[in-house]
Amino acid sequence: MQERLVSQRQKDAGAGISWAHLESFKLGSKGDGVVVGLAPVGQHSKTDEDRVASCAPREKLVYSARSLKCLYTNAHSMGNKQEELESYVRSGDYDLVAITETWWDSSHDWNVVMDGYALFRKDRPARRGGGVALYVREQLQCTKFCPGADEERVESVWVRIKGQAGRGDTVVGVYYRPPDQTEEVDEAFYAQLRVASQSQALVVVGDFNFPDGCWRDHSASQPQSRRLLQCIDENFLMQMVEEPTRRGTLLDLILTNKEGLVEAVKVEGCLGCSDHEMVEFSISCGRNRIASRIATLDFGRANFGLFKQLLGEIPWARLLEGKRAQESWIAFRDCFFHAQDQSIPTCRKSRKGARRPAWLNRDLLGMLKQKRRVYRSWKQGLATWEEYKAAVRGCRRAVRVSTYSLLHVGSSLHKHN
């Protein structure tokens, strides 16, 4: 919400514009006589594009990172796991977060944004399930990468991350292969993989759903699995995950075309009640990062009394008289933004790109760390599976209580105001 409402102080703010005398305002217009709201005489009303441009100055390169910290998981539906994922991302300070089986569609658009990260996603259009997504930290310079034809049939998303001068870019892909996928769609993905593998640095992560593959001796019993191994050999790729990721089977893979590019691969428990383990790894290659120059609202220094006064002085009945719903909304929006510009200052976002969410308190962070400790103990035979599942359920319950209590406090404050 902050990002969408954010705007830079107007250069002429403080020029003595009085909201109590709206006679000095006129209805601005844009295009074919469409009313766009209130604007001072002799000035044009800011459009949404103007606001984004005004509070997002040209970004400046300030430092580079030697490695990118990454997290991958097969979520098996993100419907009730978004808050838990964000808590993991904030506590782990990840640069890239790859997800398969998001089960997202257009009805989830309101809940998928993560402050400080750009989201690249591809939902399954025809039927329930599937879908892939990749969160990339805003400070990383990246663009969507198109590896060729048949992109609609393959559940994959590709991003090119700009590298340092002389070191080349890194292409990162996220792929999900349903268990019943046809050989024709498999070949469409392999065509994408051939194009992407020509990049100087490539990392592909995802759920390939080939349970019969044996990576120690590079063999498989099923024809489709053998075809995957053949494609990996033809494109000189390496598979980096060594531990099972689902019920003793290695389904989730990390492929790369450069030795030493992917390091520190660890299997790190599961997200919520997903039956897949999360995989943490790093891409050890210098990447350009840019200092965040995005302006965000500084509510700590806001004058809410002035904000309420400015909106209260507007004769809404006269302003909205005779307008349709869209015209009324635009008029309200412009008045809201004018009041916001005069009463709420802005500030630059920190280097990490986002503050920790209000519901992510220290107690919850401690429970997440405890969950990881119990998982490591279980892998070493020092804890039972029931103890680990109890830690998982405790974390889920704590996340829900924390988020719901924050929403309850917010709704209570709204009622009293």
DAPEDA-V150982 format. One record per pair of residues at least 12 apart in sequence whose ideal C-beta (glycine too) atoms are under 7 Angstrom apart, sorted by sequence separation. I is the first residue (numbers start at 1). J is the second residue. If there is no record, write none. Layout:
{{I/J} {I/J}}
//
This chain:
{{121/133} {213/225} {241/253} {267/279} {268/280} {319/331} {25/38} {26/39} {120/133} {145/158} {158/171} {159/172} {212/225} {241/254} {374/387} {375/388} {25/39} {119/133} {120/134} {144/158} {145/159} {175/189} {239/253} {240/254} {265/279} {266/280} {374/388} {25/40} {26/41} {144/159} {145/160} {158/173} {210/225} {239/254} {24/40} {25/41} {28/44} {119/135} {120/136} {213/229} {239/255} {240/256} {265/281} {24/41} {28/45} {71/88} {104/121} {142/159} {143/160} {156/173} {157/174} {238/255} {264/281} {374/391} {105/123} {117/135} {118/136} {142/160} {156/174} {210/228} {237/255} {238/256} {264/282} {102/121} {104/123} {117/136} {142/161} {156/175} {237/256} {262/281} {263/282} {117/137} {118/138} {142/162} {155/175} {208/228} {237/257} {371/391} {71/92} {78/99} {114/135} {116/137} {117/138} {140/161} {141/162} {155/176} {236/257} {238/259} {262/283} {263/284} {314/335} {370/391} {371/392} {116/138} {235/257} {240/262} {245/267} {261/283} {17/40} {71/94} {132/155} {134/157} {136/159} {173/196} {232/255} {261/284} {69/93} {70/94} {75/99} {77/101} {78/102} {79/103} {118/142} {120/144} {131/155} {132/156} {133/157} {215/239} {241/265} {243/267} {252/276} {260/284} {261/285} {311/335} {371/395} {69/94} {70/95} {76/101} {78/103} {89/114} {103/128} {130/155} {132/157} {134/159} {171/196} {240/265} {254/279} {69/95} {70/96} {71/97} {72/98} {73/99} {74/100} {75/101} {77/103} {78/104} {103/129} {145/171} {68/95} {74/101} {75/102} {104/131} {252/279} {254/281} {367/394} {368/395} {68/96} {86/114} {101/129} {103/131} {171/199} {247/275} {311/339} {367/395} {82/111} {101/130} {102/131} {175/204} {246/275} {310/339} {101/131} {102/132} {169/199} {171/201} {176/206} {177/207} {179/209} {246/276} {102/133} {124/155} {154/185} {169/200} {170/201} {171/202} {172/203} {173/204} {174/205} {175/206} {176/207} {177/208} {178/209} {245/276} {246/277} {367/398} {100/132} {153/185} {168/200} {174/206} {177/209} {245/277} {307/339} {310/342} {99/132} {122/155} {156/189} {168/201} {170/203} {307/340} {310/343} {99/133} {122/156} {154/188} {245/279} {364/398} {122/157} {153/188} {154/189} {215/250} {364/399} {98/134} {121/157} {156/192} {306/342} {307/343} {120/157} {306/343} {307/344} {96/134} {97/135} {134/172} {150/188} {154/192} {158/196} {186/224} {193/231} {197/235} {211/249} {241/279} {364/402} {96/135} {120/159} {96/136} {134/174} {197/237} {211/251} {303/343} {150/191} {183/224} {186/227} {190/231} {194/235} {302/343} {361/402} {95/137} {132/174} {193/235} {209/251} {302/344} {132/175} {148/191} {208/251} {359/402} {7/51} {132/176} {148/192} {207/251} {301/345} {359/403} {95/140} {147/192} {207/252} {208/253} {299/344} {8/54} {130/176} {206/252} {7/54} {8/55} {148/195} {206/253} {297/344} {298/345} {359/406} {7/55} {130/178} {147/195} {298/346} {358/406} {6/55} {147/196} {205/254} {297/346} {298/347} {296/346} {203/254} {204/255} {295/346} {296/347} {203/256} {295/348} {296/349} {202/256} {202/257} {293/348} {294/349} {292/348} {201/258} {292/349} {203/261} {203/262} {292/351} {197/257} {201/261} {291/351} {292/353} {100/174} {101/176} {96/172} {98/174} {100/176} {203/283} {201/285} {64/164} {269/371} {269/372} {268/372} {100/206} {101/207} {269/375} {98/205} {100/207} {170/283} {170/285} {170/287} {167/285} {167/286} {273/392} {163/285} {164/286} {163/286} {163/287} {164/288} {272/396} {163/288} {161/287} {162/288} {72/205} {74/207} {140/287} {141/288} {140/289} {141/290} {139/289} {139/290} {139/292} {138/292} {74/252} {72/252} {85/271} {84/271} {84/272} {81/271} {81/272} {80/272} {75/271} {73/271} {76/274} {75/274} {76/275} {74/274} {76/276} {73/274} {74/276} {73/276} {73/278} {72/278} {71/278} {72/279} {71/280} {70/281} {70/282} {69/282} {70/283} {68/282} {139/353} {67/282} {68/283} {138/353} {67/283} {137/353} {67/284} {66/284} {68/287} {66/286} {64/286} {65/287} {64/287} {64/288} {65/289} {64/289} {63/289} {61/288} {62/290} {61/290} {62/291} {60/290} {59/290} {60/291} {59/291} {60/293} {59/293} {57/293} {116/352} {56/293} {116/353} {56/294} {116/354} {115/354} {55/295} {90/356} {90/357} {90/360} {86/357} {87/360} {91/365} {87/364} {91/368} {88/368} {87/368} {8/295} {6/295} {45/334} {6/296} {6/297} {19/310} {46/337} {55/346} {5/297} {22/314} {35/327} {3/296} {20/313} {22/315} {37/330} {38/331} {2/296} {19/313} {36/330} {37/331} {2/297} {19/314} {35/330} {37/333} {38/334} {37/334} {38/335} {36/334} {84/395} {84/396} {87/399} {84/399} {83/399} {83/403} {13/341} {13/342} {7/337} {10/341} {9/341} {7/340} {7/341} {5/340} {9/345} {9/346} {8/346} {6/346}}
//
